Amino acid sequence: MELNLQGKTAIVTGGSAGIGLAVAKALYGEGVNVVLVARDGARLENARRTVERERRLGHPEVVTVPGDIRQAETVERTVRTTLERFGRIDILVNNAGAAVAGSFLDLPEEAFLDAWNLKLLGYIRFVRAVVPHMRERRDGRIVNIIGGAARTPEPTFLPGSTANAALLNFTKGISKELAKSNIRINAISPGSTATERAERLAEQRARAKGITVEQQKAETAAAIPLGRMVDPSEIASLVLLLVSDRVRSLTGAEIVIDGGQQPGI
């Protein structure tokens, strides 16, 4: 499928591992310049080298910006760096997030505030920062990686699920305003995904329930009709479709990719 993305520029947050890294590799392979943002500078540099080993169209570049998107300065620096290096921002993929799992009564208030500040407000900060530049060119694509917990919350993951639910609301609401400037924003909500973060969440959930990690993983697998976790590359493939012009009328939508796990509509 011809995606016609070569020469475009994308910002990918949470780009040092997992879904963010998979998305960066996929975009780079299509000839997109990629700006990676993450907190851990060493992991970020390793991610850059990993992406640059991919086969790609043309001669795209990979730039890293270490920083915490809970801080407005990181967002501003990322946008400034991207414009100075490439002169344009065509794509934003919001992916950062690290909400902890645990029993509600055992989680401190800070667990909620941290999840909301990093994921909910972090995504909003980046949308607010890139939209003026996209609006000038009357073109732009934004994808928010949210999560199935937005619609199907679990008692051991309430900091993350509440942030996700708010992000889904934000994505759908802002899409109407952005559409006037030919800026499309959509959401992808992955279910259980095979990443390092999934391993940490399994440990935290098992501790909250008083069961073993193996039992928690078995519970997770049993709840997925297709019987397997989502591979990050699947989410990356969906991102490519959403940021291309293959489905130009799609905006304000949420696409769930979870192996058939979500019980509702």
C-alpha positions, 0 to 999 in steps of 0.5 A: 500500500502506497502511503506517501509519507516520505519527507514528512516529519514526526514527533513520537513521545515515549519513543525509547521502547515498546510501542513508541519505538515500534512506531518510530521504526515504522515511520522511519521505514517509510522515509519520515524524519523522526524526533524521539522524546523520552526521559531516559537519555541513554535508552533514547540514544539506544533507540535512535541507533536501533531505528537507524538500522531499519531499511528505509525509503530515502534519507530520513533522520532521527533526532532525540530530545531527552526530557520529561513531558510533565514539564512544559519546557520539554514540550517547547524544546522538542517543538523548537528542535524539530522546527529548527532541524526540519522546518515542519511538523507533519505528524505527532504520535503521543505515546508516553505514559507510565501509570502504576497499578495497585490496589486503590486504597494502597495507592497514594494521591500522587499516583493519580496526579502523576498519571494525569500530569504525564499522560493526560496533560502531557498529550494535551501540552503537545497537541497545543504546541504543534497545532499552530504550526500544522494550522499554518500549513493547513495539514497535520496528523495526530495519533493519541495512543490511549488504551483499552482501560479508558472503556474497561477500567480495572480496580487495580489500574485506576490512575491509568484508566481515568487518564485514558478516559479523559484523553478519549474525551479530549481526542473526540472533542478537539477533533471538531475544531482541528478538522477546520484546519485539515488536521486529523486526530485519532486514538488507538487503544491497545489492549495487553501489549507485549512490552517491558511495561506490560511485565512491570504492570503484571508484577504490580497487579499480582502484588495488589491481588496477592497472587503470583506473576505467573497467575496474573499473566495467565489471567490476562491471556485467558481474557483475550479471545485471540489468545495472544497479546498485541505486538507493538508492530501491529499498533505501528502499522495502524499508526502508519495508516492513520497518518497517511491519506489512505482514509482521509475522512477518519478523525475523532475516532478510536480504534481498539486493537486488543485481540477481541478483549473489550466486552462493550461497544 
